[in-house]
Structure formats: C-alpha cells, structure tokens
Amino acid sequence: MHEKKMGSSYGKLMMNTIIFAIGSFSSKILVLLLVPIYTNHLTDAEQGKTDNLTMIANWMIPLATLTISEAIIRFGLDKAYDKKKVFTLGNIACGAGMLVFGAVLGLVRLTGVADKWISGYTILLFLYVLMSGIKTLYTTFVRAMEKVRLFAVAGIIATFFTLLFMVLFYLVLPEDFLGAHTGIEKYLLCTILSDAITAVFVTIAAKLWRYIDFKDIDRELLSTMLQYSTPLIPAQLLWLITNGSDSFMTTHYLGEGRNGVLAAAYKIPNLVATVYMMFGQAWNMSAITENDSEDRDTFYEKVFDFNQSLLSILAAGCLLVVQPITLIWIGASVRECVKYSPLLIYSTIFSCLTTFMGSIYLASKRTKRSLFTSLVSGVINVGLNIVLIPAIGLYGPPLSTVAAYLTVFIIRAVDSRKIVPFKINIRKMIASNVIIVIMTGILLMEPDLWHHKILYLIVLALFCAVFVINMESISSLFFRFLPKSIAEKVTSLGTKKLSVIAAAIVAFAGLNVLFRAIPLMLVLAAAYVAALRIDVPKLAMPCGIICAVLVWLLIHPVIGTALLVVVWAAPIAIYRSKLYMAGAVVSADAFLGVLTVKELGMFLFLIEVIAAMIVFRSRIAAFAQDYIHYGTLGPIDKVTEMIPRRRNSGADNTENAENAGD
C-alpha cells in the first residue's frame, strides 16, 4: 500500500517536473538565447541600468503583492479550503497592495528622492510591477488548481510574446520608433506586454472569473492567509537583497559599466537555476500535498538525494562549457565575465538547495523561520560586499554570494530537519563539492583553457568524476529519456566500470584535442563501414554524416562535402532506395556549391525540388486530398488502400443502423 502511494508520489513529482520543463525551460532558455540581441543593442551602461531597474521592480513586487501568491499555492492546494475564497482574497490583497504601491511611487516621483535610480522610468516601473504581480497571482492559482499543463502553456505564451516583442523592437521596427536612446524602455516593455497577454490568456483558458466572488468575504481566512504570507515579504526581500545587492553595490563602487559585466556573468549560472526552477515548482506542490503522509520522511530523503545529485552534475557541466559558450554567446564587450562566472555557477548549488529546504517551512506553515534564515543571508552578503568589492573588485560579489548561500544552507539543513527528519548523504555531498571547487579553481586561475588543453582535459576528467559519483541517484532520468534496454545497461554498470569508461572517454577526448578530432573521425568512418556490412543502415548513416560534417568543419569544406556524397551514394548499391538517391543528389548540390559558388548549389537544389513536384504531382495531390478528407499522414499507397475500406465500413455502419431501427 505504502509502496504504491510512494510510487504515485514520485511519478506525480516527475510528471509535474516534465510539464513545468516544457513551459519553463523552453521559455527561459529561449529568452536567454536573446542575450546577443540586447547586448549588441545596449551599451554597458544601459545594460547596467536595465539590470538595476529590473532589480528594483523585483524588490517592489513582494511589497506590492504582499507575497499573497505564496498563500495562494499553499491554501489553494489544501483541500480544507475553498478555492474560490482563496482566489478572491488573493485578488483583494494584491489589488490593495498595488493601490498603496502606486500612491507611494507617485510621492517618490514628486519628491525626487530616487531620481538616481528610477528617474524617467516611474510609469514603466509601476506597469512592470503591476503586470508581473497579476501574472504571478493568476498562474500560481492555476498551479493550485493542479492544471499544470495550462501553467506550462502559459509559460510558452509568455516566451513567444517576449521573443516577438524583442525582435520587433530591436530588429524590425526603426531604432527610434519610441524616440532616440530608448533601448531600456524597449526592454521593459517586452516584459510588460508579454506578462499582460499571459494574464489575459490564463484568465480566459481557466475561466478564472468563476473563482471571484466579492459578496462573501471570509475575513478569518484572509487573516490566516496574511499571517502566512506577511513573514515572507521581508524573507523574499532579503533574498532579493542577497541577489541584487551585488548589482547595486557594484554600480556604487565600480560604476554601471562594470555592473554590466557582472550582469553578463550571471547569464550562464542562471541556466542551473532555470533547470532547477522546473523541479522546484513541482517539488513545492509535492511538499505541500505530501506534508501529512506517513512516508513523508522517506519521500523527502530520496527527493533531496536526487535533487543535490542533479545540481552537482548541472553545475559541473556548466563549468565544463562556460568558457566556449561565453565566447560564442556573450557580446565581445562583456566577455571578461568568464572570469567571474565559475564562482556564481558554484553558488547556484547552495542557492537551489536552500530553496529546497525552504519548501519545508512553507509546507509546515512556519514561514517565520524562513524570515530568520533570509536575514542571515542578507547580512552576510551585504557585509562582505562592503568589504570585498573595494578590495578585489568584481571578484567580491561572487565570493559574497557563495558565502551567503553556503551559510544559509547549513543553517536550514540543520533547522528544517527538526521538522522533517530526513537523512542526507553527507559523504557524497562533500566529495562532489570538493571536486567542483577544484574545477572552479582551475577556471579562475586560467580563463582561457583552449590554449591550455591539458588543463581542459583535467576539468573534463573532474566532470566525469562528479557524474560517476552522482549517477545512481539520477538513474531514473535514464529511463525517462533513453530506450529501456540502453537505460538498463547503463544503470547496471556499477561505479567501477563507469569510472573505467569515464577514464577512457577522457583519454579519447585528449587524443582528439591533440590530433584535431582525427581519432573520432576514424572511429565514425569504421562504424559506418561496419554498420553497412552487418546491415544496420540506421546506425551507419548518422556515423557517416557526423564524420563528413567534422571533416567539413575541421579539415576542408570541399573534402567534407565530397565525403558526404560518398556517404549517401554507397548504400544505393546495397539497398537501391530512393531516399539514399535523394540524399546523394542533395549532397552533390552541396559539393558543387562549395567547389564553385554556394548560389549554384542552392539553384540546383531548387530546380530539383520543382522537378520532383512536377514528376510526383499526382501523388502529392492524392496525398493532400486524402489528408484533407481523412487526416492521415501515412504512405500514399496505404492511404489509398484505406479509402474503399473506410467507405465500406461507412456502408456497413449504415446497414447496421437500419437493422437496429428495424
């Protein structure tokens, strides 16, 4: 009985994580991919100003909304409370907070006390806070309704419109369509408009107006919700101070240009936090719904073990690729950020684990403890920034962030386990952290490992060690994303065999670094030939194509495209398939384009497409007609075979209906 319940708990947590990943990961990653757009259209000072305005808005949101969304998810998921009352009271609290915030912001604008930070952006700042608060409130209530798929779709909607407006404002519309030097305004408007559209979409899709009733206000429940959410206002502010004080104090001591570099340094570490956020949203729901279950402690223990192992692997992976990604992704003016990213990546491990422990406070309704630990974090971060930034410059904020999150994690790990006494694998955690600290140290000492390939191989070996140590805890992911037969073989290898395989991978990678990937090309070429000999074309073609592409990129484009022609042409003699013939023809087009001019290859390809459409026009027309009538995407011959059967089955149904009528 317990095993069945626990299985359903893990399954629900995993399913919710995947659904949140669809909405959150796609949105955050795609938005992060737009970094080159605004880093190339905003100066360092404008990027620093934008970062400061966003931080101010994030500080204002807990105050203006009274963090009522936290009460929405806690009481909305609790079956003891009426969802309509919870949502109605959430709207009342949020609306009252926004009115007060608007009045205070108006006074601030009149007195000019904050002109240094928000001068000229007061209205946009209010709209930013308003739309963000409403969107958060409504999407959180959708989670409380356990409509996680709709929540994921809302994330995709927000992504789409953020991308749309950013491309329109920066790349399509005239640069001065809002006036000269309005890059910051465009950035803020992208978020404001996408949040507004998302809130409207969620309202319509979930018919949220049905859950609002101002006639019967439950004052007792309102008081209970505010008692729960009010301690979270300073708690959230203190966490935001921990995150945002780096930006403000860097601007104060070093200027907005240096703050722009620090903001860029946060971009890649945010990938770890983004991935964790998908799990964190699902975990928050599970922590609340499983709070009173009999197997709660075991559930927390296994989920935490999975959580910290995944974070260790993600952080180590980011450290492995941070330098090449920064070179490609971040604008040239702020590439110096690669010196500071490793420390920030390491800090995200404890940032996310601290959030995990904080879920225990939320689930048990002990939010005052969250306030105390958040206060410790803010004091440490601000205090160290005051000392370190003047002394060591931009290395100060990352070091203070690591110290703050590490300290608070230790405090919460001790304190929260008095509420839920689950076990932590301390030895594994320490081993993973020691290895990641060594990786971080190497990257700090040498910010350009491409010219020190031996060091890069050492970093790769350390990543493999982190993966081997933590693989068992995340083995469930293999069964989610790999074929079952492969997942079973991987998970059955054991630590010793995995260590040997990891060492072999590092050694093979070293050979490829030293000899420009020639060993890998030879292995792929041998696999291509062997797969054709044993009649496994599904393995042969990917190996051959990857080998040809590597030759194209690393040796010479002409040789690579010629090899691509051979890769597609060789199976024709064996299988006589039209697919391989088509691949060989397209490869020949690419070869001619590289050999002469690329326009020739493109012209030949278009001519061949037009000729194919003419030759197969009857089949294309039949396919289109059958798809319109029957919605079938199968092969044409199978579709045409189905047509008379469907007609006959329709006639048979008519006859049956007539017989039934008789």
Buried (B, 14 or more C-beta within 10 A) or exposed (E): EEEEBBEEBBEBBBEBBBBBBBBBBBBBEBBBEBBEBBBEBBBBBBBBBBBBBBBBBBBBBBBBBBBBBBBBBBBBBBEEBBBBBBBBBBBBBBBBBBEEBEEEBEEBBEEEEBEEBBEEBBEBBBBBBBBBBBBBBBBBBBBBBBBBBBBBBBBBBBBBBBBBBBBEBBEEEEBEEBEEEBBBBBBBBBBBBBBBBBBBBBBEBBEBEEBEEEEEEBEEBBEBBBEBBBBBBBBBBBBBBBBBBBBBBBBEBBEBBBBBBBBBBBBBBBBBBBBBBBBBBBBBBBBBBBBEBEBBBBBBBBBBBBBBBBBBBBBBBBBBEBBEBBEEBBBEBBBBBBBBBBBBBBBBBBBBBBBBBBBBBBBBBBBEBBBBBBBBBBBBBBBBBBEBBEEEBBBBBBBBBBBBBBBBBEBBBEBBBEBBEBEBBEEBBEBBBEBBEBBBEBBBEBBEBEEEEEBBBBBBBBBBBBBBBBBBBBBEBBBEEBEEEEBEEBBEBEEEEBBEBBBEEBEEBBEBBEEEBBBBBEBBBEBBEEBBEEEEBEBBBBBBBBBBBBBBEEBEBEBBBBBBBEBBBBBBEEBEEEEBBEBBBBBBBBBBBBEEEEEBBEBBBEEBEEEEEEEEEEEBEBBEEBEEEEEBEEEBEEBEEBBEEEEEEEEEEEEEEEEEEE
